[in-house]
Amino acid sequence: MHFLRLLDLGDVSQLTQYFLRNRAFHCEWSPLVEEGFYTDEFQRRRIEAYLQWNKAEREYRFGIFWPEGDSSLLIGLVNLVNIVRGVYLNGCFGYSMDEQYTGGGIMTASLSEAIAFAYNAAGLHRVEANIMPRNTASRKVLERTGFQRIGFSPRMIYINGVWEDHEMYAMTIEEWINFQAPKSL
């Protein structure tokens, strides 16, 4: 069974291997990156920067791990970034999955855990996520976890060399509580 935890410096090598292993699979959904991105040194710098943002409660980056004997394998990522505090209390989710582990409900369960963290531990009131309209797998994950489509943003993010349209999804804590409530028959 998988488990979710915040990334730390001990995850550098696994993070590099995760990106290398899924380079072609993630290409359609990811920004272009420099070749150095696929090195331990680059990933170490990213985690070090993330840890500073985490300390300031502005960013949380989770790894999804699959137990393998005495260790575990990084098979996915859930990021809660762009956190704005004050009167907004909002954050934005992004996520990715190892190609070999897609379709089994792991991302839906992991995002659900991260949403609970956003509301219970991080104290947010609203979370959002943006996906390309053709990403049906991602849409299903968002809908299964309680997100609602709230809008459309043309040419929003530069992905794989193209300005891509995105559908915008969001959920407030009130909507999440209602979504989690047992449904009467």
Secondary structure, 3 states (H helix, E strand, C coil): CCEEEECCHHHHHHHHHHHHHCHHHHHCCCCCCCHHHHCHHHHHHHHHHHHHHHHCCCCEEEEEEEEECCEEEEEEEEEEEEEECCCCCEEEEEEEECHHHCCCCHHHHHHHHHHHHHHHCCCCCEEEEEECCCCHHHHHHHHHCCCEEEEEEEEEEEECCEEEEEEEEEEEHHHHHHHHCCCCC
